[in-house]
Amino acid sequence: MEFCWNYKIIPIYLLPHLTYFLQPLDLVIFLVLKRLYLAKVNKYAARGITGINRDYFLRILGKIRPYIYTPELINSAFKAAGLFPFNPN
């Protein structure tokens, strides 16, 4: 809280399961993550790799991560949730 106070950040708590439509990660980021992960798993399965262990999971995550956490996707996630940065002007 001290960090927020020092940088004039107003934290907002989003209740789990009650405000799905306000949770930007659920609306965009996790959706893209799920789709990209599934596409990579299907490629592994097509090559005969049917068990995704921790090593394969981390390898897949490393390949798709640069496509998920982009400024464009993060901004679109907040826009989809109707959340915008506070602008007093």
C-alpha positions as CSV (number, residue, x, y, z in Angstrom):
1,M,0.0,0.0,0.0
2,E,2.9,2.3,0.7
3,F,4.1,1.9,-2.9
4,C,0.7,2.8,-4.2
5,W,0.5,5.8,-1.9
6,N,3.9,7.1,-2.9
7,Y,3.1,6.8,-6.6
8,K,-0.6,8.0,-6.3
9,I,-1.9,4.6,-7.5
10,I,-5.5,3.7,-6.4
11,P,-5.7,-0.1,-6.1
12,I,-9.0,-1.7,-7.0
13,Y,-9.8,-5.3,-5.8
14,L,-11.6,-7.4,-8.3
15,L,-13.6,-10.1,-6.7
16,P,-13.0,-13.6,-8.2
17,H,-16.0,-15.3,-9.9
18,L,-18.2,-12.3,-9.3
19,T,-16.8,-9.8,-11.8
20,Y,-15.7,-11.8,-14.7
21,F,-16.6,-9.1,-17.1
22,L,-14.3,-6.7,-15.2
23,Q,-11.3,-8.9,-15.2
24,P,-9.1,-8.0,-18.1
25,L,-6.8,-11.0,-17.9
26,D,-9.8,-13.4,-18.2
27,L,-11.3,-11.5,-21.1
28,V,-8.2,-11.3,-23.4
29,I,-4.9,-12.4,-22.1
30,F,-5.9,-15.9,-20.8
31,L,-8.0,-16.4,-23.9
32,V,-5.1,-15.8,-26.2
33,L,-2.8,-17.9,-23.9
34,K,-5.3,-20.8,-24.1
35,R,-5.6,-20.7,-27.9
36,L,-1.8,-20.4,-28.5
37,Y,-1.0,-23.2,-26.0
38,L,-3.6,-25.5,-27.5
39,A,-2.2,-24.9,-31.0
40,K,1.3,-25.8,-29.8
41,V,0.1,-28.9,-27.9
42,N,-1.7,-30.0,-31.1
43,K,1.6,-29.7,-33.0
44,Y,3.3,-31.9,-30.5
45,A,0.5,-34.4,-30.7
46,A,0.8,-34.5,-34.5
47,R,4.4,-35.5,-34.0
48,G,3.4,-38.3,-31.6
49,I,4.2,-36.5,-28.3
50,T,1.1,-37.2,-26.3
51,G,2.2,-36.5,-22.7
52,I,2.9,-32.9,-21.9
53,N,5.2,-32.9,-18.9
54,R,6.7,-29.9,-17.1
55,D,9.6,-29.6,-19.6
56,Y,7.3,-29.5,-22.6
57,F,4.9,-27.1,-20.8
58,L,7.8,-24.7,-20.1
59,R,9.1,-25.0,-23.6
60,I,5.6,-24.2,-25.0
61,L,5.1,-21.3,-22.6
62,G,8.5,-19.9,-23.6
63,K,7.6,-19.9,-27.3
64,I,4.1,-18.3,-26.9
65,R,4.9,-15.8,-24.1
66,P,6.2,-13.1,-26.4
67,Y,2.9,-13.1,-28.3
68,I,0.8,-12.8,-25.1
69,Y,2.2,-10.1,-23.0
70,T,2.3,-7.3,-25.5
71,P,1.3,-3.7,-24.9
72,E,-1.4,-4.1,-27.6
73,L,-3.0,-7.1,-25.9
74,I,-2.8,-5.7,-22.4
75,N,-4.4,-2.4,-23.6
76,S,-7.1,-4.3,-25.4
77,A,-7.8,-6.4,-22.3
78,F,-8.5,-3.4,-20.2
79,K,-10.5,-1.8,-23.0
80,A,-12.6,-5.0,-23.3
81,A,-13.3,-4.8,-19.6
82,G,-14.2,-1.1,-19.9
83,L,-11.4,-0.1,-17.6
84,F,-9.4,3.0,-18.5
85,P,-6.6,4.8,-16.7
86,F,-7.8,7.7,-14.5
87,N,-7.5,11.0,-16.2
88,P,-8.6,14.0,-14.1
89,N,-8.6,16.3,-17.2
